[in-house]
Amino acid sequence: EAGVAQSPRYKIIEKRQSVAFWCNPISGHATLYWYQQILGQGPKLLIQFQNNGVVDDSQLPKDRFSAERLKGVDSTLKIQPAKLEDSAVYLCASSLGGLAGTFQETQYFGPGTRLLVL
Amino acid sequence: EDKVVQSPLSLVVHEGDTVTLNCSYEVTNFRSLLWYKQEKKAPTFLFMLTSSGIEKKSGRLSSILDKKELFSILNITATQTGDSAIYLCAVVNSNSGYALNFGKGTSLLVTP
């Protein structure tokens, strides 16, 4: 079974530039999560989708971050404009839970995108 | 606000030692606690615990949950250099969409 795919693996940009990350979850997984992991910290949830609907985006800095999952499969996370403090690893995870409002705790993570903002 | 505190934050041991990693939590509507291992890439799932006192085991790793005292431990016996990683503890609040609320992790280094 293929795991969660993410790209790019690394990205270096200057502050105020924009950047986008892509995630393809495990086939059949309805729920998709984006986490931000700053060096020395545990991952922090940015946004959660179930199919193509947003479940939780309360911790997403909406003035600069946006995310979409238009067809309920792949997802993109965008930062525009980037700040120095956005330097982090961006992890995508997926889990089963297809029925609306039902979820499963066990999440499977992709390899992450390491972003450095200069 | 839900809290997860892991200790120690870092640990250095010799191969063959046994280690115990700690995770304490405060969560309004506890559903489950999960352990993940993170090497240089994706966190990989180790255990999910929902009931007190029931030990989960996988090879040299084991974990147990105490819902009364609000903590969990992860034990690794006969450590190997391949156990070197960051071990993450996360709790799930049943009021949320089951997003994981992580601690800072424990960085374990096993030396030959």
gemmi code that builds the backbone of each chain (N, CA, C; Angstrom):
import gemmi

chains = {
    "A": [
        ("GLU", (0.859, -1.197, 0.000), (0.000, 0.000, 0.000), (0.888, 1.238, 0.000)),
        ("ALA", (0.657, 2.149, -0.935), (1.455, 3.363, -0.985), (1.111, 4.236, 0.206)),
        ("GLY", (2.138, 4.954, 0.700), (1.930, 5.831, 1.842), (1.488, 7.205, 1.395)),
        ("VAL", (1.525, 8.141, 2.326), (1.195, 9.526, 2.041), (2.363, 10.158, 1.286)),
        ("ALA", (2.043, 10.788, 0.171), (3.082, 11.417, -0.638), (3.026, 12.927, -0.464)),
        ("GLN", (4.194, 13.532, -0.388), (4.277, 14.985, -0.291), (5.366, 15.493, -1.231)),
        ("SER", (5.155, 16.698, -1.737), (6.208, 17.355, -2.506), (6.043, 18.864, -2.401)),
        ("PRO", (7.138, 19.619, -2.547), (8.503, 19.117, -2.634), (8.996, 18.629, -1.270)),
        ("ARG", (10.149, 18.036, -1.215), (10.704, 17.611, 0.069), (11.396, 18.761, 0.772)),
        ("TYR", (11.969, 19.662, 0.001), (12.668, 20.811, 0.574), (12.334, 22.045, -0.260)),
        ("LYS", (12.298, 23.189, 0.432), (12.049, 24.442, -0.268), (12.724, 25.562, 0.501)),
        ("ILE", (13.449, 26.389, -0.242), (14.078, 27.570, 0.356), (13.539, 28.777, -0.389)),
        ("ILE", (12.987, 29.727, 0.346), (12.460, 30.939, -0.273), (12.872, 32.137, 0.561)),
        ("GLU", (12.679, 33.319, -0.004), (12.925, 34.544, 0.754), (11.604, 35.016, 1.353)),
        ("LYS", (11.724, 35.742, 2.447), (10.499, 36.258, 3.078), (9.723, 37.106, 2.078)),
        ("ARG", (8.431, 37.070, 2.254), (7.463, 37.761, 1.401), (7.178, 37.015, 0.096)),
        ("GLN", (7.932, 35.958, -0.197), (7.588, 35.147, -1.365), (6.438, 34.203, -1.012)),
        ("SER", (5.900, 33.548, -2.025), (4.840, 32.572, -1.802), (5.373, 31.174, -2.074)),
        ("VAL", (4.709, 30.187, -1.482), (5.141, 28.795, -1.645), (3.906, 27.911, -1.522)),
        ("ALA", (3.944, 26.768, -2.201), (2.834, 25.819, -2.131), (3.370, 24.419, -1.922)),
        ("PHE", (2.640, 23.664, -1.119), (3.000, 22.272, -0.832), (1.846, 21.380, -1.286)),
        ("TRP", (2.201, 20.183, -1.705), (1.200, 19.251, -2.224), (1.210, 17.966, -1.410)),
        ("CYS", (0.027, 17.372, -1.237), (-0.099, 16.129, -0.490), (-1.089, 15.208, -1.182)),
        ("ASN", (-0.696, 13.944, -1.313), (-1.598, 12.913, -1.811), (-1.759, 11.864, -0.718)),
        ("PRO", (-2.934, 11.721, -0.136), (-3.093, 10.810, 1.001), (-3.142, 9.353, 0.548)),
        ("ILE", (-3.195, 8.478, 1.523), (-3.364, 7.056, 1.235), (-4.730, 6.858, 0.575)),
        ("SER", (-4.750, 6.023, -0.435), (-5.977, 5.793, -1.178), (-7.102, 5.340, -0.257)),
        ("GLY", (-8.251, 6.002, -0.380), (-9.402, 5.627, 0.428), (-9.510, 6.357, 1.750)),
        ("HIS", (-8.491, 7.123, 2.091), (-8.537, 7.882, 3.351), (-9.319, 9.174, 3.135)),
        ("ALA", (-10.391, 9.311, 3.886), (-11.264, 10.464, 3.700), (-10.763, 11.700, 4.428)),
        ("THR", (-10.009, 11.480, 5.517), (-9.605, 12.604, 6.361), (-8.143, 12.945, 6.114)),
        ("LEU", (-7.876, 14.221, 5.956), (-6.527, 14.699, 5.658), (-6.200, 15.843, 6.605)),
        ("TYR", (-4.982, 15.819, 7.125), (-4.528, 16.827, 8.078), (-3.237, 17.460, 7.566)),
        ("TRP", (-3.098, 18.752, 7.822), (-1.819, 19.448, 7.644), (-1.342, 19.890, 9.031)),
        ("TYR", (-0.093, 19.551, 9.341), (0.536, 19.949, 10.593), (1.796, 20.766, 10.281)),
        ("GLN", (2.104, 21.686, 11.179), (3.347, 22.439, 11.116), (4.225, 22.008, 12.291)),
        ("GLN", (5.468, 21.636, 11.990), (6.382, 21.233, 13.058), (7.604, 22.137, 13.044)),
        ("ILE", (7.677, 23.013, 14.019), (8.831, 23.893, 14.188), (9.900, 23.120, 14.941)),
        ("LEU", (11.145, 23.406, 14.639), (12.273, 22.685, 15.230), (12.170, 22.652, 16.752)),
        ("GLY", (12.244, 21.450, 17.313), (12.190, 21.308, 18.766), (10.790, 21.227, 19.338)),
        ("GLN", (9.788, 21.254, 18.468), (8.389, 21.183, 18.916), (7.717, 19.966, 18.326)),
        ("GLY", (6.582, 19.609, 18.910), (5.757, 18.585, 18.291), (4.936, 19.193, 17.165)),
        ("PRO", (4.415, 18.375, 16.270), (3.562, 18.902, 15.197), (2.326, 19.608, 15.753)),
        ("LYS", (1.917, 20.680, 15.075), (0.739, 21.431, 15.471), (-0.229, 21.443, 14.299)),
        ("LEU", (-1.505, 21.128, 14.571), (-2.496, 21.078, 13.515), (-2.719, 22.451, 12.906)),
        ("LEU", (-2.715, 22.501, 11.571), (-3.099, 23.726, 10.859), (-4.528, 23.621, 10.352)),
        ("ILE", (-4.836, 22.518, 9.676), (-6.153, 22.367, 9.086), (-6.458, 20.892, 8.908)),
        ("GLN", (-7.752, 20.564, 9.036), (-8.219, 19.201, 8.848), (-9.363, 19.209, 7.852)),
        ("PHE", (-9.300, 18.303, 6.893), (-10.365, 18.111, 5.909), (-10.995, 16.737, 6.105)),
        ("GLN", (-12.289, 16.653, 5.841), (-12.903, 15.352, 5.621), (-13.550, 15.412, 4.246)),
        ("ASN", (-13.091, 14.527, 3.374), (-13.420, 14.627, 1.954), (-13.008, 16.023, 1.493)),
        ("ASN", (-13.883, 16.820, 0.942), (-13.443, 18.146, 0.497), (-13.923, 19.262, 1.416)),
        ("GLY", (-14.442, 18.897, 2.591), (-14.914, 19.891, 3.542), (-13.929, 20.118, 4.680)),
        ("VAL", (-13.899, 21.352, 5.181), (-13.009, 21.690, 6.291), (-13.670, 21.310, 7.619)),
        ("VAL", (-12.947, 20.540, 8.431), (-13.441, 20.159, 9.759), (-12.960, 21.156, 10.808)),
        ("ASP", (-11.683, 21.535, 10.703), (-11.087, 22.421, 11.706), (-9.973, 23.213, 11.061)),
        ("ASP", (-10.102, 24.519, 11.064), (-9.007, 25.391, 10.591), (-8.765, 26.510, 11.599)),
        ("SER", (-9.082, 26.235, 12.852), (-9.009, 27.266, 13.885), (-7.578, 27.751, 14.148)),
        ("GLN", (-6.574, 26.921, 13.841), (-5.192, 27.322, 14.098), (-4.460, 27.701, 12.811)),
        ("LEU", (-5.168, 27.854, 11.738), (-4.549, 28.251, 10.478), (-4.474, 29.781, 10.420)),
        ("PRO", (-3.275, 30.334, 10.246), (-3.172, 31.806, 10.122), (-3.731, 32.257, 8.775)),
        ("LYS", (-4.977, 32.571, 8.770), (-5.693, 32.733, 7.496), (-5.295, 33.981, 6.731)),
        ("ASP", (-4.569, 34.896, 7.389), (-4.127, 36.068, 6.637), (-3.029, 35.710, 5.639)),
        ("ARG", (-2.371, 34.571, 5.851), (-1.277, 34.218, 4.951), (-1.305, 32.759, 4.486)),
        ("PHE", (-2.006, 31.921, 5.180), (-2.069, 30.494, 4.846), (-3.438, 30.184, 4.230)),
        ("SER", (-3.414, 29.322, 3.236), (-4.659, 28.808, 2.681), (-4.447, 27.353, 2.293)),
        ("ALA", (-5.535, 26.599, 2.274), (-5.447, 25.195, 1.897), (-6.727, 24.794, 1.205)),
        ("GLU", (-6.604, 23.829, 0.307), (-7.789, 23.323, -0.363), (-7.646, 21.847, -0.653)),
        ("ARG", (-8.784, 21.209, -0.814), (-8.838, 19.787, -1.154), (-10.079, 19.626, -2.032)),
        ("LEU", (-9.959, 20.143, -3.247), (-11.126, 20.368, -4.096), (-11.881, 19.086, -4.439)),
        ("LYS", (-11.198, 18.030, -4.765), (-11.879, 16.808, -5.198), (-11.874, 15.752, -4.094)),
        ("GLY", (-11.516, 16.149, -2.891), (-11.546, 15.210, -1.782), (-10.412, 14.209, -1.773)),
        ("VAL", (-9.372, 14.464, -2.577), (-8.232, 13.540, -2.589), (-6.967, 14.342, -2.266)),
        ("ASP", (-6.291, 14.850, -3.322), (-5.089, 15.648, -3.105), (-5.418, 16.945, -2.384)),
        ("SER", (-4.387, 17.497, -1.757), (-4.547, 18.785, -1.086), (-3.332, 19.644, -1.326)),
        ("THR", (-3.537, 20.959, -1.336), (-2.422, 21.895, -1.405), (-2.520, 22.866, -0.241)),
        ("LEU", (-1.370, 23.225, 0.279), (-1.250, 24.220, 1.342), (-0.383, 25.347, 0.794)),
        ("LYS", (-0.852, 26.581, 0.916), (-0.108, 27.718, 0.372), (0.188, 28.726, 1.473)),
        ("ILE", (1.336, 29.344, 1.340), (1.719, 30.437, 2.236), (2.043, 31.644, 1.351)),
        ("GLN", (1.364, 32.756, 1.642), (1.589, 33.959, 0.847), (1.174, 35.199, 1.624)),
        ("PRO", (2.091, 36.062, 2.011), (3.550, 35.972, 1.859), (4.182, 35.235, 3.036)),
        ("ALA", (5.302, 34.623, 2.800), (5.975, 33.881, 3.863), (6.725, 34.815, 4.803)),
        ("LYS", (6.794, 34.394, 6.064), (7.571, 35.102, 7.072), (8.672, 34.166, 7.578)),
        ("LEU", (9.655, 34.778, 8.236), (10.764, 33.987, 8.750), (10.283, 32.883, 9.689)),
        ("GLU", (9.265, 33.196, 10.497), (8.781, 32.228, 11.488), (8.011, 31.062, 10.873)),
        ("ASP", (7.801, 31.104, 9.563), (7.142, 29.979, 8.893), (8.126, 28.846, 8.590)),
        ("SER", (9.398, 29.072, 8.847), (10.390, 28.010, 8.647), (10.036, 26.829, 9.557)),
        ("ALA", (9.810, 25.682, 8.947), (9.309, 24.528, 9.691), (9.215, 23.353, 8.723)),
        ("VAL", (8.841, 22.203, 9.284), (8.469, 21.057, 8.453), (6.952, 21.010, 8.396)),
        ("TYR", (6.428, 20.883, 7.197), (4.980, 20.804, 7.011), (4.630, 19.346, 6.701)),
        ("LEU", (3.888, 18.755, 7.627), (3.534, 17.345, 7.544), (2.085, 17.189, 7.126)),
        ("CYS", (1.871, 16.271, 6.223), (0.526, 15.905, 5.833), (0.247, 14.510, 6.394)),
        ("ALA", (-0.944, 14.291, 6.879), (-1.320, 12.984, 7.414), (-2.713, 12.648, 6.918)),
        ("SER", (-3.017, 11.345, 6.883), (-4.368, 10.951, 6.500), (-4.851, 9.809, 7.377)),
        ("SER", (-6.159, 9.667, 7.438), (-6.759, 8.569, 8.198), (-8.069, 8.181, 7.539)),
        ("LEU", (-8.570, 7.014, 7.914), (-9.860, 6.563, 7.396), (-10.966, 7.419, 8.013)),
        ("GLY", (-12.194, 6.951, 7.935), (-13.282, 7.743, 8.497), (-14.043, 8.387, 7.368)),
        ("GLY", (-14.793, 7.581, 6.630), (-15.435, 8.117, 5.437), (-16.781, 8.758, 5.689)),
        ("LEU", (-17.491, 8.244, 6.710), (-18.817, 8.804, 6.943), (-18.680, 10.190, 7.553)),
        ("ALA", (-19.532, 11.088, 7.137), (-19.451, 12.470, 7.615), (-19.517, 12.501, 9.131)),
        ("GLY", (-18.534, 13.178, 9.710), (-18.522, 13.332, 11.156), (-17.936, 12.171, 11.912)),
        ("THR", (-17.505, 11.120, 11.209), (-16.843, 10.011, 11.907), (-15.366, 10.050, 11.573)),
        ("PHE", (-14.549, 9.726, 12.561), (-13.108, 9.843, 12.386), (-12.409, 8.649, 13.003)),
        ("GLN", (-11.161, 8.455, 12.609), (-10.314, 7.465, 13.241), (-9.041, 8.145, 13.692)),
        ("GLU", (-8.567, 7.756, 14.887), (-7.416, 8.443, 15.477), (-6.118, 8.143, 14.752)),
        ("THR", (-5.950, 6.911, 14.283), (-4.641, 6.521, 13.765), (-4.381, 7.233, 12.450)),
        ("GLN", (-3.393, 8.085, 12.477), (-3.045, 8.876, 11.300), (-1.706, 8.404, 10.745)),
        ("TYR", (-1.594, 8.459, 9.447), (-0.377, 8.056, 8.757), (0.218, 9.296, 8.102)),
        ("PHE", (1.490, 9.503, 8.382), (2.147, 10.738, 7.978), (2.978, 10.567, 6.713)),
        ("GLY", (3.046, 11.641, 5.956), (3.973, 11.717, 4.835), (5.345, 12.145, 5.314)),
        ("PRO", (6.334, 12.204, 4.396), (7.707, 12.528, 4.776), (7.910, 13.988, 5.120)),
        ("GLY", (6.943, 14.843, 4.799), (7.061, 16.250, 5.149), (7.772, 17.081, 4.091)),
        ("THR", (7.499, 18.372, 4.137), (8.229, 19.357, 3.332), (8.955, 20.275, 4.294)),
        ("ARG", (10.265, 20.336, 4.148), (11.065, 21.197, 5.027), (11.192, 22.552, 4.360)),
        ("LEU", (10.638, 23.592, 4.981), (10.659, 24.956, 4.425), (11.623, 25.828, 5.211)),
        ("LEU", (12.473, 26.519, 4.480), (13.364, 27.501, 5.090), (13.066, 28.853, 4.459)),
        ("VAL", (12.721, 29.819, 5.294), (12.441, 31.168, 4.824), (13.596, 32.073, 5.241)),
        ("LEU", (14.243, 32.690, 4.250), (15.417, 33.532, 4.534), (15.049, 35.016, 4.498)),
    ],
    "B": [
        ("GLU", (-7.473, 24.662, 27.573), (-6.655, 24.196, 26.447), (-5.977, 22.870, 26.803)),
        ("ASP", (-6.029, 21.926, 25.889), (-5.417, 20.620, 26.118), (-3.901, 20.750, 26.201)),
        ("LYS", (-3.284, 19.953, 27.082), (-1.829, 20.002, 27.251), (-1.248, 18.610, 27.246)),
        ("VAL", (-0.075, 18.487, 26.640), (0.673, 17.227, 26.643), (2.113, 17.568, 26.999)),
        ("VAL", (2.624, 16.956, 28.044), (3.987, 17.238, 28.513), (4.783, 15.949, 28.519)),
        ("GLN", (5.876, 15.960, 27.798), (6.725, 14.766, 27.729), (8.018, 15.003, 28.503)),
        ("SER", (8.494, 13.937, 29.112), (9.769, 14.021, 29.817), (10.490, 12.679, 29.756)),
        ("PRO", (11.823, 12.688, 29.774), (12.642, 13.892, 29.624), (12.564, 14.414, 28.192)),
        ("LEU", (13.089, 15.597, 27.950), (13.100, 16.132, 26.588), (14.183, 15.461, 25.756)),
        ("SER", (15.259, 15.041, 26.412), (16.292, 14.313, 25.684), (16.960, 13.312, 26.614)),
        ("LEU", (17.523, 12.295, 26.001), (18.060, 11.169, 26.765), (19.159, 10.507, 25.945)),
        ("VAL", (20.270, 10.204, 26.601), (21.346, 9.468, 25.945), (21.597, 8.202, 26.755)),
        ("VAL", (21.555, 7.049, 26.082), (21.767, 5.773, 26.772), (22.739, 4.935, 25.946)),
        ("HIS", (23.208, 3.848, 26.555), (24.062, 2.903, 25.831), (23.221, 1.756, 25.312)),
        ("GLU", (23.674, 1.181, 24.236), (22.987, -0.009, 23.698), (22.794, -1.036, 24.794)),
        ("GLY", (21.596, -1.616, 24.810), (21.294, -2.631, 25.801), (20.564, -2.106, 27.020)),
        ("ASP", (20.612, -0.788, 27.210), (19.891, -0.200, 28.344), (18.382, -0.278, 28.119)),
        ("THR", (17.641, -0.120, 29.208), (16.184, 0.016, 29.145), (15.834, 1.465, 29.435)),
        ("VAL", (14.924, 2.004, 28.657), (14.515, 3.395, 28.859), (13.015, 3.476, 29.078)),
        ("THR", (12.622, 4.496, 29.830), (11.206, 4.787, 30.066), (10.951, 6.242, 29.718)),
        ("LEU", (10.037, 6.446, 28.794), (9.656, 7.790, 28.385), (8.285, 8.099, 28.963)),
        ("ASN", (8.112, 9.345, 29.393), (6.894, 9.728, 30.094), (6.072, 10.732, 29.306)),
        ("CYS", (4.765, 10.617, 29.475), (3.844, 11.548, 28.827), (2.690, 11.818, 29.784)),
        ("SER", (2.541, 13.067, 30.209), (1.390, 13.427, 31.028), (0.498, 14.368, 30.236)),
        ("TYR", (-0.776, 14.363, 30.553), (-1.699, 15.128, 29.720), (-2.841, 15.723, 30.531)),
        ("GLU", (-3.398, 16.780, 29.969), (-4.654, 17.347, 30.445), (-5.508, 17.541, 29.198)),
        ("VAL", (-6.650, 16.904, 29.166), (-7.527, 17.048, 28.011), (-8.956, 16.994, 28.492)),
        ("THR", (-9.798, 17.844, 27.933), (-11.155, 17.999, 28.452), (-12.013, 16.759, 28.213)),
        ("ASN", (-11.930, 16.173, 27.064), (-12.705, 14.964, 26.766), (-11.785, 13.942, 26.128)),
        ("PHE", (-11.107, 13.206, 26.996), (-10.083, 12.274, 26.524), (-10.716, 11.143, 25.731)),
        ("ARG", (-10.093, 10.872, 24.571), (-10.528, 9.717, 23.803), (-9.407, 8.675, 23.712)),
        ("SER", (-8.199, 9.134, 23.384), (-7.103, 8.185, 23.211), (-5.764, 8.897, 23.292)),
        ("LEU", (-4.727, 8.104, 23.496), (-3.347, 8.613, 23.519), (-2.542, 7.768, 22.544)),
        ("LEU", (-1.741, 8.428, 21.736), (-0.963, 7.732, 20.718), (0.515, 8.038, 20.875)),
        ("TRP", (1.340, 7.065, 20.548), (2.792, 7.226, 20.500), (3.260, 7.066, 19.061)),
        ("TYR", (4.161, 7.965, 18.674), (4.774, 7.905, 17.353), (6.290, 7.973, 17.511)),
        ("LYS", (6.988, 7.376, 16.556), (8.452, 7.462, 16.466), (8.790, 8.304, 15.250)),
        ("GLN", (9.643, 9.316, 15.458), (10.013, 10.179, 14.333), (11.525, 10.163, 14.153)),
        ("GLU", (11.957, 9.604, 13.044), (13.366, 9.669, 12.688), (13.543, 10.902, 11.801)),
        ("LYS", (14.248, 10.781, 10.705), (14.470, 12.013, 9.942), (13.303, 12.347, 9.033)),
        ("LYS", (12.316, 11.531, 9.069), (11.227, 11.734, 8.126), (9.878, 11.683, 8.833)),
        ("ALA", (8.967, 10.886, 8.280), (7.597, 10.911, 8.780), (7.478, 10.247, 10.141)),
        ("PRO", (6.663, 10.812, 11.042), (6.344, 10.074, 12.268), (5.669, 8.753, 11.911)),
        ("THR", (6.102, 7.690, 12.553), (5.481, 6.390, 12.306), (4.746, 5.948, 13.555)),
        ("PHE", (3.583, 5.375, 13.353), (2.692, 4.997, 14.446), (3.273, 3.833, 15.247)),
        ("LEU", (3.211, 3.959, 16.572), (3.635, 2.865, 17.446), (2.441, 2.233, 18.154)),
        ("PHE", (1.745, 3.012, 18.959), (0.655, 2.478, 19.769), (-0.485, 3.488, 19.888)),
        ("MET", (-1.668, 2.960, 20.079), (-2.804, 3.756, 20.496), (-3.369, 3.137, 21.760)),
        ("LEU", (-3.588, 3.953, 22.780), (-4.067, 3.492, 24.082), (-5.362, 4.197, 24.403)),
        ("THR", (-6.338, 3.420, 24.832), (-7.613, 4.014, 25.209), (-8.051, 3.602, 26.605)),
        ("SER", (-7.561, 2.470, 27.077), (-8.006, 1.946, 28.375), (-6.853, 1.906, 29.360)),
        ("SER", (-7.153, 2.182, 30.610), (-6.131, 2.149, 31.653), (-5.670, 0.737, 31.921)),
        ("GLY", (-4.378, 0.615, 32.197), (-3.852, -0.631, 32.735), (-3.626, -1.736, 31.738)),
        ("ILE", (-3.976, -1.532, 30.498), (-3.774, -2.585, 29.492), (-2.507, -2.257, 28.724)),
        ("GLU", (-1.513, -3.136, 28.856), (-0.239, -2.887, 28.207), (-0.295, -3.287, 26.746)),
        ("LYS", (0.238, -2.430, 25.921), (0.396, -2.767, 24.505), (1.868, -3.070, 24.271)),
        ("LYS", (2.139, -4.107, 23.502), (3.526, -4.518, 23.258), (3.770, -4.737, 21.778)),
        ("SER", (4.983, -4.375, 21.380), (5.428, -4.676, 20.027), (6.924, -4.886, 20.091)),
        ("GLY", (7.339, -6.119, 20.111), (8.764, -6.433, 20.217), (9.335, -5.925, 21.527)),
        ("ARG", (10.333, -5.054, 21.425), (10.980, -4.521, 22.627), (10.276, -3.279, 23.178)),
        ("LEU", (9.244, -2.835, 22.501), (8.538, -1.636, 22.935), (7.235, -2.026, 23.616)),
        ("SER", (6.897, -1.285, 24.653), (5.618, -1.490, 25.324), (5.150, -0.151, 25.864)),
        ("SER", (3.841, -0.063, 26.088), (3.271, 1.178, 26.579), (2.041, 0.886, 27.398)),
        ("ILE", (1.778, 1.771, 28.356), (0.621, 1.610, 29.218), (0.064, 2.984, 29.545)),
        ("LEU", (-1.209, 3.008, 29.838), (-1.916, 4.255, 30.095), (-2.526, 4.216, 31.498)),
        ("ASP", (-2.453, 5.338, 32.191), (-3.118, 5.485, 33.493), (-4.070, 6.678, 33.392)),
        ("LYS", (-5.350, 6.392, 33.223), (-6.321, 7.472, 33.003), (-6.688, 8.186, 34.297)),
        ("LYS", (-6.376, 7.566, 35.425), (-6.651, 8.231, 36.701), (-5.599, 9.299, 36.985)),
        ("GLU", (-4.324, 8.920, 36.764), (-3.228, 9.847, 37.009), (-2.861, 10.648, 35.764)),
        ("LEU", (-3.512, 10.382, 34.663), (-3.343, 11.136, 33.412), (-1.915, 11.086, 32.878)),
        ("PHE", (-1.419, 9.867, 32.711), (-0.112, 9.749, 32.083), (0.020, 8.410, 31.378)),
        ("SER", (1.043, 8.373, 30.538), (1.393, 7.137, 29.851), (2.905, 7.011, 29.859)),
        ("ILE", (3.395, 5.783, 29.792), (4.818, 5.557, 29.641), (5.065, 4.666, 28.435)),
        ("LEU", (6.202, 4.901, 27.835), (6.677, 4.068, 26.733), (8.005, 3.462, 27.174)),
        ("ASN", (8.067, 2.147, 27.197), (9.291, 1.446, 27.593), (9.960, 0.847, 26.370)),
        ("ILE", (11.264, 0.953, 26.344), (12.054, 0.282, 25.317), (13.127, -0.523, 26.028)),
        ("THR", (13.096, -1.833, 25.856), (14.099, -2.690, 26.492), (15.197, -3.028, 25.492)),
        ("ALA", (16.362, -3.372, 26.020), (17.507, -3.788, 25.186), (17.678, -2.847, 24.003)),
        ("THR", (17.844, -1.573, 24.288), (17.871, -0.562, 23.222), (18.965, -0.844, 22.198)),
        ("GLN", (18.685, -0.431, 20.977), (19.622, -0.558, 19.862), (19.828, 0.820, 19.245)),
        ("THR", (20.899, 0.971, 18.474), (21.158, 2.289, 17.875), (20.014, 2.704, 16.957)),
        ("GLY", (19.332, 1.744, 16.379), (18.191, 2.060, 15.513), (16.990, 2.612, 16.255)),
        ("ASP", (17.031, 2.567, 17.570), (15.950, 3.169, 18.355), (16.143, 4.672, 18.508)),
        ("SER", (17.285, 5.171, 18.108), (17.540, 6.615, 18.197), (16.524, 7.359, 17.339)),
        ("ALA", (15.794, 8.261, 17.959), (14.708, 8.968, 17.275), (14.078, 9.933, 18.270)),
        ("ILE", (13.111, 10.674, 17.757), (12.250, 11.467, 18.639), (10.961, 10.685, 18.833)),
        ("TYR", (10.547, 10.538, 20.078), (9.316, 9.825, 20.394), (8.263, 10.853, 20.781)),
        ("LEU", (7.187, 10.834, 20.020), (6.122, 11.809, 20.197), (4.905, 11.162, 20.835)),
        ("CYS", (4.337, 11.873, 21.786), (3.093, 11.467, 22.441), (2.015, 12.448, 22.002)),
        ("ALA", (0.827, 11.947, 21.718), (-0.272, 12.813, 21.309), (-1.562, 12.321, 21.937)),
        ("VAL", (-2.445, 13.265, 22.254), (-3.757, 12.887, 22.780), (-4.831, 13.338, 21.802)),
        ("VAL", (-5.964, 12.665, 21.866), (-7.113, 12.975, 21.029), (-8.264, 13.378, 21.942)),
        ("ASN", (-8.816, 14.534, 21.633), (-9.982, 15.058, 22.326), (-11.198, 14.640, 21.525)),
        ("SER", (-12.145, 13.979, 22.162), (-13.290, 13.460, 21.398), (-14.194, 14.566, 20.881)),
        ("ASN", (-13.998, 15.789, 21.348), (-14.773, 16.909, 20.826), (-14.222, 17.443, 19.518)),
        ("SER", (-13.005, 17.082, 19.203), (-12.374, 17.595, 17.991), (-12.623, 16.603, 16.852)),
        ("GLY", (-12.073, 16.915, 15.698), (-12.162, 15.978, 14.584), (-11.090, 14.919, 14.669)),
        ("TYR", (-10.685, 14.588, 15.875), (-9.670, 13.581, 16.171), (-8.283, 14.015, 15.711)),
        ("ALA", (-8.076, 15.324, 15.632), (-6.729, 15.809, 15.359), (-5.839, 15.471, 16.549)),
        ("LEU", (-4.569, 15.241, 16.279), (-3.617, 14.872, 17.324), (-3.032, 16.128, 17.963)),
        ("ASN", (-3.029, 16.156, 19.286), (-2.421, 17.245, 20.043), (-1.125, 16.688, 20.630)),
        ("PHE", (-0.013, 17.099, 20.072), (1.282, 16.507, 20.395), (2.004, 17.215, 21.523)),
        ("GLY", (2.825, 16.448, 22.242), (3.833, 17.017, 23.119), (5.059, 17.407, 22.301)),
        ("LYS", (6.084, 17.902, 22.991), (7.296, 18.343, 22.297), (8.181, 17.181, 21.867)),
        ("GLY", (7.948, 16.035, 22.431), (8.742, 14.876, 22.069), (9.911, 14.647, 23.005)),
        ("THR", (10.381, 13.416, 23.031), (11.609, 13.050, 23.733), (12.607, 12.590, 22.695)),
        ("SER", (13.779, 13.242, 22.690), (14.832, 12.869, 21.756), (15.719, 11.818, 22.412)),
        ("LEU", (15.723, 10.631, 21.846), (16.506, 9.513, 22.396), (17.699, 9.233, 21.504)),
        ("LEU", (18.871, 9.177, 22.101), (20.091, 8.792, 21.384), (20.661, 7.552, 22.056)),
        ("VAL", (20.795, 6.487, 21.280), (21.369, 5.243, 21.779), (22.768, 5.111, 21.205)),
        ("THR", (23.768, 5.083, 22.087), (25.161, 5.023, 21.625), (25.670, 3.590, 21.667)),
        ("PRO", (26.589, 3.243, 20.758), (27.109, 1.868, 20.708), (27.914, 1.530, 21.956)),
    ],
}
model = gemmi.Model(1)
for chain_id, residues in chains.items():
    chain = gemmi.Chain(chain_id)
    for i, (resn, *xyz) in enumerate(residues, 1):
        res = gemmi.Residue()
        res.name, res.seqid = resn, gemmi.SeqId(i, " ")
        for name, pos in zip(("N", "CA", "C"), xyz):
            atom = gemmi.Atom()
            atom.name, atom.element = name, gemmi.Element(name[0])
            atom.pos, atom.b_iso = gemmi.Position(*pos), 0.0
            res.add_atom(atom)
        chain.add_residue(res)
    model.add_chain(chain)
structure = gemmi.Structure()
structure.add_model(model)
structure.setup_entities()
